[in-house]
Amino acid sequence: MIREVVKIDEEKCNGCGVCIPECHEGALQIIDGKARLVSDLMCDGLGACLNHCPQDAMTIEKREAEPYDEIKVIALMVEKGINTVVAHLKHLKDHNETVYLKQAVGWLRENEEKLDFKVEDVTRQVHKPKISVMNSGHVGGGCPGSQARSIERPTAVTTPSANTDAPSELRQWPVQMHLINPMANYFIESDMVLAADCVAFAMGNFHSKYLKGRSVGIACPKLDEGHSVYIDKLVKLIDDAKINTLTVTIMQVPCCGGLLQMAKQAVDLASRKIPLKKVVVSIEGEILSEEWV
């Protein structure tokens, strides 16, 4: 599978920062006067930043996709200096990618004698409290609302009464397919539900019946753009995050069938094979059919 990632020509880049707000994944930052891709993992290849670069310094690079390897990434980051390394590690920390963060710091410590900086200086900056952009050495980007995080839920079973609310079973953020990071920890080896936007509104017990204990991505096959991005992310979820199963919940309306077709394409393209379930919900919220496909 070919993956698309933003590539920056540092000779053309003048560090104006116009591209930064356009990267909703927060993968771009201005460091040492240049735009830098601090998170290859988070770059979704949509290219929203490209048309906003006045220097024409940004392009989309197509490359053969392979499982994300933090060791390879941090080895490339050190070539760009300590500020880029710090930004990369902070990005992992802010998105709760603790496994990759430990791998990166471990590699730095093992190779410290070859580095131009001390690992202690890096970890001190990564874990210190955040400061304002006016006083920092780089400019961050991305929407705070799209930062990945796990949501802890009590394991005890509670039965809602007339005076209590039904508990939420959502265990992650974000949930929209354009915003999710397929390699977030909560997707790895999980059972995933891919839900049409309207299903959770039509179905009163969606949380308890389908969301509980599962990771989730939501999408609208009729209104959303960039369906190829959804398919690529689903393939990555199957091959790299190694999700166990994929349950697609859709409404009975014809346009919803597009979501199932995207899931089927992803399953066909993936090198791993996983069980795929289709659930069709009526406008009244009843389950019309539930079957493995």
C-alpha positions in Angstrom: 0.0 0.0 0.0 1.2 3.5 -0.9 1.1 6.1 1.9 1.1 9.9 1.4 3.1 12.1 3.8 3.9 15.8 3.7 7.4 16.6 2.6 9.1 20.0 3.3 11.7 21.7 1.2 13.7 23.5 3.9 15.6 25.6 1.4 12.3 27.2 0.3 10.7 27.3 3.7 11.1 30.7 5.4 9.4 29.7 8.7 6.4 32.0 8.2 4.1 29.5 10.1 1.1 29.9 7.8 0.9 26.2 7.4 0.7 25.4 11.1 -3.0 26.1 11.9 -4.0 24.1 8.8 -2.5 20.9 10.2 -5.4 19.5 12.4 -3.2 16.6 13.5 -0.6 19.0 15.1 2.1 17.2 13.2 3.8 20.4 12.0 5.7 22.9 14.1 8.1 25.8 13.4 11.5 24.8 14.9 14.8 26.7 14.4 13.1 28.9 11.8 11.8 26.1 9.6 8.6 24.1 9.3 9.2 20.6 10.6 7.1 17.4 10.4 7.6 16.4 14.1 5.2 13.4 13.8 5.3 11.1 10.8 2.9 8.9 12.7 0.2 11.7 12.9 0.5 13.0 9.3 -2.6 11.8 7.5 -1.4 13.0 4.1 -4.6 15.0 3.4 -2.4 18.0 2.4 -4.6 20.7 4.0 -1.4 22.7 4.7 -0.1 22.7 1.0 -2.3 25.4 -0.5 -1.5 27.7 2.4 2.3 27.7 1.9 3.3 31.0 0.2 6.8 29.7 -0.6 5.6 26.5 -2.3 7.8 24.5 0.0 5.4 21.7 0.8 4.6 18.7 -1.3 3.0 15.3 -0.8 5.5 12.4 -1.0 4.2 8.9 -1.8 6.0 6.1 -0.1 5.5 2.4 0.5 3.7 1.9 3.7 5.2 -0.2 6.4 4.5 -0.6 10.1 5.3 2.5 12.1 8.8 2.1 13.7 9.6 4.7 16.4 13.3 3.7 16.4 13.7 4.6 12.7 11.8 7.9 13.3 13.8 9.0 16.3 17.1 8.1 14.4 16.0 10.6 11.7 14.8 13.2 14.1 18.2 13.5 15.8 19.8 14.7 12.5 17.6 17.8 12.8 18.8 18.8 16.2 17.7 18.8 19.8 14.7 21.2 19.3 13.1 18.8 16.8 13.7 15.8 19.0 12.1 17.6 22.0 9.1 18.6 19.8 8.7 15.1 18.6 8.8 13.6 22.1 6.4 16.2 23.4 4.0 15.3 20.6 4.1 11.7 21.6 3.6 12.6 25.2 0.6 14.9 24.5 -1.1 12.2 22.4 -0.6 9.6 25.1 1.7 7.5 22.9 3.6 6.2 26.0 4.9 3.1 24.3 6.6 5.0 21.5 7.8 7.6 24.0 9.6 5.0 26.0 11.1 3.4 22.9 12.4 6.8 21.7 14.0 7.8 25.1 15.5 4.3 25.4 17.1 4.6 22.0 18.5 8.1 22.8 20.0 6.8 26.0 21.6 3.8 24.3 23.1 6.1 21.6 23.9 9.2 23.8 27.6 9.1 23.1 26.9 9.7 19.4 24.5 12.6 20.0 25.3 16.3 20.0 23.2 16.9 23.1 22.5 15.3 26.5 19.4 13.0 26.9 18.8 14.5 30.3 18.4 18.0 28.7 15.8 16.5 26.3 13.7 14.7 29.0 13.7 17.8 31.2 12.2 19.8 28.4 9.7 17.1 27.4 8.3 16.8 31.0 8.4 20.4 32.1 5.1 22.3 32.3 3.9 23.9 29.1 4.7 27.5 28.5 3.2 30.0 26.1 4.1 30.2 22.5 5.5 33.7 23.0 8.2 32.3 25.3 8.9 28.9 23.6 11.4 28.0 21.0 8.9 26.6 18.5 5.3 27.2 17.5 2.8 24.3 18.0 -0.2 23.5 15.9 -3.2 21.4 15.6 -6.6 21.4 17.2 -6.5 20.6 21.0 -9.9 18.9 20.5 -8.2 16.3 18.2 -5.5 15.2 20.7 -5.7 11.5 21.3 -6.5 10.3 24.8 -7.9 7.2 26.5 -11.0 7.5 28.8 -11.0 5.3 31.9 -14.3 3.8 32.8 -15.3 2.0 36.0 -15.4 -1.7 35.6 -18.4 -2.2 38.0 -21.7 -2.8 36.3 -24.3 -0.2 37.1 -28.0 -0.3 36.1 -29.4 3.1 35.3 -32.7 4.0 37.0 -35.3 6.7 36.2 -33.2 9.2 38.2 -29.8 8.3 36.8 -28.2 8.7 33.4 -27.1 5.7 31.4 -23.3 5.5 31.6 -21.2 6.3 28.6 -19.0 3.5 27.2 -16.7 5.8 25.1 -13.1 4.9 25.9 -11.2 7.2 23.6 -11.0 10.6 21.9 -11.2 11.6 19.1 -13.7 9.4 17.3 -14.2 10.9 13.8 -12.4 8.9 11.1 -10.5 12.0 9.7 -9.2 12.8 13.2 -8.3 9.3 14.6 -4.7 8.1 14.7 -4.7 4.4 13.7 -1.7 3.7 15.9 -3.1 5.2 19.1 -2.7 2.7 22.0 -6.4 2.2 22.4 -6.8 0.7 18.9 -4.0 -1.9 19.2 -5.4 -5.4 19.3 -8.9 -4.0 20.1 -12.3 -5.0 18.7 -13.4 -1.9 16.7 -16.8 -0.6 15.7 -17.1 1.6 12.6 -20.3 3.5 13.0 -22.3 5.7 10.7 -22.9 9.1 12.4 -26.6 8.6 12.8 -26.6 5.2 14.4 -25.9 6.3 18.0 -28.7 8.9 17.8 -31.3 6.4 16.5 -30.3 3.5 18.8 -30.9 4.2 22.5 -28.7 1.3 23.7 -25.8 1.8 21.2 -23.3 2.3 24.0 -24.2 -0.8 26.0 -24.7 -3.1 23.0 -22.0 -2.1 20.6 -19.6 0.5 22.0 -18.8 -1.2 25.4 -15.2 -2.5 25.4 -14.6 -1.5 21.8 -12.6 1.2 20.1 -14.6 3.3 17.6 -14.5 5.4 14.5 -17.5 7.3 13.1 -18.1 8.6 9.6 -20.9 9.6 7.1 -20.4 8.0 3.7 -22.7 10.5 2.1 -21.4 13.9 3.5 -17.7 13.2 4.3 -15.0 13.8 1.8 -11.8 11.8 1.5 -13.1 8.3 1.5 -9.7 7.0 0.3 -8.3 8.3 3.6 -10.8 6.3 5.5 -9.9 3.1 3.6 -6.2 3.7 4.2 -6.7 4.2 7.9 -8.8 1.1 8.1 -6.0 -0.9 6.4 -3.5 0.5 8.9 -5.8 -0.4 11.7 -6.0 -4.0 10.5 -2.4 -4.5 9.5 -0.5 -2.3 12.0 -2.7 -1.8 15.0 -3.9 -5.4 14.5 -7.5 -4.9 15.5 -9.2 -8.2 16.2 -12.6 -7.6 14.6 -14.5 -4.8 12.8 -18.2 -4.2 13.3 -19.8 -1.8 10.9 -23.1 -0.3 12.1 -25.2 1.5 9.5 -28.7 2.9 9.1 -31.2 1.3 6.7 -31.0 4.2 4.3 -29.2 3.5 0.9 -26.4 6.0 1.3 -25.2 4.3 4.5 -24.1 1.2 2.5 -21.1 3.1 1.4 -19.5 2.7 4.8 -19.8 -1.1 4.6 -18.2 -1.0 1.1 -15.3 1.0 2.5 -14.8 -1.5 5.2 -14.9 -4.4 2.7 -12.3 -2.7 0.5 -10.0 -2.2 3.5 -10.4 -5.9 4.5 -9.6 -6.9 0.9 -6.5 -4.6 0.7 -5.1 -5.6 4.1 -2.5 -8.3 4.4 -4.2 -9.6 7.6 -7.7 -11.1 7.5 -10.2 -10.2 10.3 -13.9 -11.0 10.9 -16.2 -8.3 9.5 -19.7 -7.8 10.9 -22.6 -5.8 9.4 -25.3 -4.3 11.6 -28.3 -2.5 10.0 -30.4 -0.2 12.2 -33.8 1.2 11.3 -34.7 4.8 11.6 -36.8 3.9 14.7 -33.7 2.4 16.3 -34.4 -1.3 15.9 -31.8 -3.8 14.7 -32.9 -5.1 11.3 -30.0 -7.4 10.7 -26.7 -8.5 12.3 -24.4 -10.8 10.4 -20.8 -11.7 9.7 -20.0 -10.8 6.0 
